[in-house]
Amino acid sequence: MAPQQGPAGPRRRLGAELRRLRLNADMTLDEVAEQMTCSTSKISRLETGKGIPKLPDVNELIRIYGVTSDAEQDMLRRLVREGRTQGWWEPYVEGVQPERFVMDSPARYPSLETAARAVSSFDMAVIHGLLQTEDYARAVLNAVLPHHRRREIDKLVELRRMRQLAVVERDPPLSLAVVLDEAALNRVVGGASVMSAELEFVVERSRMPHVDVRVLRFGAGAHRAHAGDFVLLEFPDSTMDCVYIEGHAGDQYLEGEADVELYKGVFADVADRALDPDESRELISWYARNHAPRRKATS
């Protein structure tokens, strides 16, 4: 069964509505916090969808902003209820510790991905998580999370498998567009057999109508996308789109309109320079065959 929608979408929608109401009331964060007798950061977290909403707080904001429409009040309270549900991913990250430089919060990204309608990703070093076999995912996670116990790695591998069900079984399915640098196909992760099976899996997934996989050849030279891997998450409400960047400074989420538009342009450009989907499948299949272990000749 495909994972159900989680609370990230309702929280972000509630935050956008609360920010709209505050701006319409011509109030600053500090002014609202003073009336609420709480910290400014609490109001900010509610508006960015990072805080867990509480009904008494939202009822007080309804009063402060002078919301009189019964329909609008009901909508805000419904978003509070939906935003307090447990995400399907919670059992898979429970007890899994964050690791500096790699995984600041193991729950936040899957919560956003679950709420997204489309994901676009540029990957230079390894294959995108939604296109990974279990063996390949385990090899990657063991490499980048050397201090985690086997039980934690197993949970994260299962989490990746469950995330993939959103691509395969969700209705409507998640739209996935991935540009892989050729280096990711050439780099052997987990051994020759694991790598060959991984690339065959990518080819299989790339044939799905809502999955677009392209390869940026070595011959394409350097591109501005090579500044680093990134994931663009697009939501039904386009004003909530964001960019996820995982790097040595930790996880970053860019939500400003200018940042999102910049990365949309970068992705569109690098996708245009990459091979088309059919040519990409041919190249990925070639790498899969060449990574496959050679059988010993028998006399």
For each residue, the residues with C-beta under 8 A, 3 or more apart:
1: 165 169
2: 165 166 168 169 170 171
3: 6 88 89 114 162 163 165 166 170
4: 88
5: 9 114 115
6: 3 9 85 87 88 89 110 111 114 115
7: 10 11 82 83 84 85 86 87 111
8: 11 12 49 87 111 112 114 115
9: 5 6 12 13 82 114 115 235 236
10: 7 13 14 79 82 83
11: 7 8 14 15 49 50 51 52 53 79 83
12: 8 9 15 16 48 49 115 235 237 240
13: 9 10 16 17 49 79 237 240
14: 10 11 17 18 46 49 53 58 76 79 80 83
15: 11 12 18 19 46 47 48 49
16: 12 13 19 20 47 49 237 239 240
17: 13 14 20 21 75 76 79
18: 14 15 21 22 46 47 58 61 76
19: 15 16 22 23 47
20: 16 17 23 24
21: 17 18 24 25 61 65 67
22: 18 19 25 27 29 32 43 47 65
23: 19 20 26 27
24: 20 21 65
25: 21 22 64 65 66
26: 23
27: 22 23 31 32 64 65
28: 31 32
29: 22 32 33 40 43 44 47
30: 33 34 40
31: 27 28 34 35
32: 22 27 28 29 35 36 43 61 64
33: 29 30 36 37 38 39 40 42 43
34: 30 31 37
35: 31 32 64
36: 32 33 42 43 57 60 61 64
37: 33 34
38: 33 42 43 57
39: 33 42 43
40: 29 30 33 43 44
41: 44 45
42: 33 36 38 39 45 46 51 57
43: 22 29 32 33 36 38 39 40 46 47
44: 29 40 41 47 48
45: 41 42 48 50 51
46: 14 15 18 42 43 49 51 53 57
47: 15 16 18 19 22 29 43 44
48: 12 15 44 45 51 255
49: 8 11 12 13 14 15 16 46 83
50: 11 45
51: 11 42 45 46 48
52: 11 83 84
53: 11 14 46 57 58 79 80 83 84
54: 57 58 80 84
55: 58 59 77 80 81
56: 59 60
57: 36 38 42 46 53 54 60 61
58: 14 18 53 54 55 61 62 76 77 80
59: 55 56 62 63 77
60: 36 56 57 63 64
61: 18 21 32 36 57 58 64 65
62: 58 59 65 67 73 76
63: 59 60 66 67
64: 25 27 32 35 36 60 61
65: 21 22 24 25 27 61 62
66: 25 63
67: 21 62 63 72 73 76
68:
69: 72 73
70: 73 74
71: 74 75
72: 67 69 75 76
73: 62 67 69 70 76 77
74: 70 71 77 78
75: 17 71 72 78 79
76: 14 17 18 58 62 67 72 73 79 80
77: 55 58 59 73 74 80 81
78: 74 75 81 82
79: 10 11 13 14 17 53 75 76 82 83
80: 14 53 54 55 58 76 77 83 84
81: 55 77 78 84 85
82: 7 9 10 78 79 85
83: 7 10 11 14 49 52 53 79 80
84: 7 52 53 54 80 81
85: 6 7 81 82
86: 7 90
87: 6 7 8 90 107 110 111 114
88: 3 4 6 114 162
89: 3 6 92 93 107 110 111 114 159 162 163
90: 86 87 93 94 107
91: 94
92: 89 96 155 156 158 159 162
93: 89 90 96 106 107 110 155 156 159
94: 90 91 155
95: 151 152 155
96: 92 93 106 148 152 155 156
97: 148 152
98: 103 104 105 106
99: 102 103 145 147 148
100: 104 250
101: 247 248 249 250
102: 99 144 145 246
103: 98 99 106 145 246 251
104: 98 100 108 250 251
105: 98 108 109 251
106: 93 96 98 103 109 110 156 159
107: 87 89 90 93 110 111
108: 104 105 111 112 251 253
109: 105 106 112 113 244 251
110: 6 87 89 93 106 107 113 114 159 163
111: 6 7 8 87 89 107 108 114 115
112: 8 108 109 115 116 233 242 244 253
113: 109 110 116 119 163 166 174 233
114: 3 5 6 8 9 87 88 89 110 111 163 166
115: 5 6 8 9 12 111 112 235
116: 112 113 119 174 233 234 235
117: 172 174 175 234 235 236
118: 174 175 176 177 233 234
119: 113 116 130 174 175 176 177 231 232 233 234
120: 176 177 178 231 232 234 267 271
121: 128 176 177 178 179 229 230 231 232
122: 178 179 181 225 229 230 266 267 270
123: 126 127 128 178 179 180 181 184 229
124: 181 183 184 226 228 229
125: 181 183 184 187 229
126: 123 140 184 187 189
127: 123 131 132 136 180 184 198 202
128: 121 123 131 132 176 178 180
129: 132 137 160 163
130: 119 160 163 164 167 174 176 178
131: 127 128 178 201 202 205 213
132: 127 128 129 136 137 140 160 198 201
133: 136 137 194 197 198 201
134: 137 138 157 160 161
135: 138 139 190 194 197 198
136: 127 132 133 139 140 189 190 194 195 197 198 201
137: 129 132 133 134 140 141 156 157 160 161
138: 134 135 141 142 153 154 157 190
139: 135 136 142 143 189 190 191 194
140: 126 132 136 137 143 144 189 190
141: 137 138 144 145 148 153 156 157
142: 138 139 145 146 153
143: 139 140 146 189
144: 102 140 141
145: 99 102 103 141 142 148 152 153 156
146: 142 143
147: 99
148: 96 97 99 141 145 152 153 156
149: 152 153
150: 153 154
151: 95 154 155
152: 95 96 97 145 148 149 155 156
153: 138 141 142 145 148 149 150 156 157
154: 138 150 151 157 158
155: 92 93 94 95 96 151 152 158 159
156: 92 93 96 106 137 141 145 148 152 153 159 160
157: 134 137 138 141 153 154 160 161
158: 92 154 155 161 162
159: 89 92 93 106 110 155 156 162 163
160: 129 130 132 134 137 156 157 163 164
161: 134 137 157 158 164 165
162: 3 88 89 92 158 159 165
163: 3 89 110 113 114 129 130 159 160 166 167
164: 130 160 161 167 168
165: 1 2 3 161 162 168 169 170
166: 2 3 113 114 163 169 170 173 174
167: 130 163 164 170 173 174 176 205 208 210 211
168: 2 164 165 173 208
169: 1 2 165 166 173
170: 2 3 165 166 167 173 174
171: 2
172: 117
173: 166 167 168 169 170 208 210
174: 113 116 117 118 119 130 166 167 170 210
175: 117 118 119 210
176: 118 119 120 121 128 130 167 210 211 212
177: 118 119 120 121 211 212 214 267 271
178: 120 121 122 123 128 130 131 211 212 213 214
179: 121 122 123 214 215 216 225 267 270 271 274
180: 123 127 128 184 185 202 213 214 215 216 280
181: 122 123 124 125 184 215 216 226
182: 185 186 215 216 217 218 283
183: 124 125 186 187 218
184: 123 124 125 126 127 180 181 187
185: 180 182 199 215 283 284 287
186: 182 183 287
187: 125 126 183 184
188: 191 192 195 291
189: 126 136 139 140 143 194 195 198
190: 135 136 138 139 140 194 195 198
191: 139 188 194 195
192: 188 195 196 291 292 293
193: 196 197 292 293
194: 133 135 136 139 189 190 191 197 198
195: 136 188 189 190 191 192 198 199 291
196: 192 193 199 200 288 289 291 292 293
197: 133 135 136 193 194 200 201
198: 127 132 133 135 136 189 190 194 195 201 202
199: 185 195 196 202 203 284 285 287 288 291
200: 196 197 203 204 285 288
201: 131 132 133 136 197 198 204 205
202: 127 131 180 198 199 205 206 213 284
203: 199 200 206 207 281 284 285 288
204: 200 201 207
205: 131 167 201 202 208 211 213
206: 202 203 211 212 213 277 280 281 284
207: 203 204 211 281
208: 167 168 173 205 211
209:
210: 167 173 174 175 176
211: 167 176 177 178 205 206 207 208
212: 176 177 178 206 277
213: 131 178 180 202 205 206 277 280 281 284
214: 177 178 179 180 271 274 275 276 277 280
215: 179 180 181 182 185 274 275 279 280 283 284
216: 179 180 181 182 220 223 225 270 273 274 275
217: 182 220 274 275 283
218: 182 183
219:
220: 216 217 223 273 274
221:
222: 226
223: 216 220 226 269 270 273
224: 227 266 269 270
225: 122 179 216 230 266 267 269 270
226: 124 181 222 223
227: 224
228: 124 245 247
229: 121 122 123 124 125 245 246
230: 121 122 225 243 244 245 263 266 267
231: 119 120 121 243 244 245
232: 119 120 121 241 242 243 244 260 263 264 267
233: 112 113 116 118 119 241 242 243 244
234: 116 117 118 119 120 238 241
235: 9 12 115 116 117 238 240 241
236: 9 117
237: 12 13 16 240
238: 234 235 241
239: 16 257
240: 12 13 16 235 237 255
241: 232 233 234 235 238 255 260
242: 112 232 233 253 254 255 260
243: 230 231 232 233 253 254 255 259 260 263
244: 109 112 230 231 232 233 251 252 253
245: 228 229 230 231 251 252 253 254
246: 102 103 229 251 252
247: 101 228 250 252
248: 101
249: 101 252
250: 100 101 104 247
251: 103 104 105 108 109 244 245 246
252: 244 245 246 247 249
253: 108 112 242 243 244 245
254: 242 243 245 259 260 263
255: 48 240 241 242 243 259 260
256: 259 260
257: 239 260 261
258: 261 262
259: 243 254 255 256 262 263
260: 232 241 242 243 254 255 256 257 263 264
261: 257 258 264 265
262: 258 259 265 266
263: 230 232 243 254 259 260 266 267
264: 232 260 261 267 268
265: 261 262 268 269
266: 122 224 225 230 262 263 269 270
267: 120 122 177 179 225 230 232 263 264 270 271
268: 264 265 271 272
269: 223 224 225 265 266 272 273
270: 122 179 216 223 224 225 266 267 273 274
271: 120 177 179 214 267 268 274
272: 268 269
273: 216 220 223 269 270
274: 179 214 215 216 217 220 270 271 280
275: 214 215 216 217 279 280 283
276: 214 279 280
277: 206 212 213 214 280 281
278: 281 282
279: 215 275 276 282 283
280: 180 206 213 214 215 274 275 276 277 283 284
281: 203 206 207 213 277 278 284 285
282: 278 279 285 286
283: 182 185 215 217 275 279 280 286 287
284: 185 199 202 203 206 213 215 280 281 287 288
285: 199 200 203 281 282 288 289
286: 282 283 289 290
287: 185 186 199 283 284 290 291
288: 196 199 200 203 284 285 291 292
289: 196 285 286 292
290: 286 287
291: 188 192 195 196 199 287 288
292: 192 193 196 288 289
293: 192 193 196
294:
295:
296:
297:
298:
299:
